[in-house]
Amino acid sequence: MHIVIDGYNLIGINGRMWADLEPQRERLLLDLERYQRIKGNPVTVVFDGWRSNLSIESEERIRGIKVIFTRAGEKADQVINRIAEEMGNRCVVVSSDREVSSYARSQGAATMSSGEFDERLKLAVLMSGHPEQKDEEDSAPTQQKKGNPRKLPKSERKRRQRLKGL
């Protein structure tokens, strides 16, 4: 499953958008490199470049992560929507922007809030020294149930199933 991330949205959930962004981008890319190595999911990070002087979209590979800076006048949301349209159900879009998430779901992509992904990212990086350990979800004992009146809606169960490997 290909992971498409709204870069500044993910950085912003920790409330540090006012500080110098370059070291924060570097830290995020370092963590994503570890995450990609551990989980094996390809990662694309999209950063807003709409206030820059870039006349074309800039795409490069940094630490094995595909990094896209949007061109002047274009927001990361637009690029993420385009990627979700192209990849459909083969990708997971990470953004706390409701419009982006809604559009991605309409294209068949799974979605995850930046906060939820940040927790998974931190856990994976923390566990990187112990690759034999599993996520909490994977290590929970399973029980055979004969029916649960409080069962999650089918759409949420499908979403969780698609995200289980992240």
Buried (B, 14 or more C-beta within 10 A) or exposed (E): BBBBBBBBBBBBBEEEEEEEBEEBBEEBBBBBBBBBEEBEBBBBBBBBBBEBEBEEBBEEEBBEBBBBBBBEEBBBBBBBBEBBBEBEEEBBBBBBBEEBBEBBBEBEBBBBBBEBBBEBBEBBBEBEEEEEEEBEEEEEEEEEEEEEEEEEEEEEEEBEEBBEEB
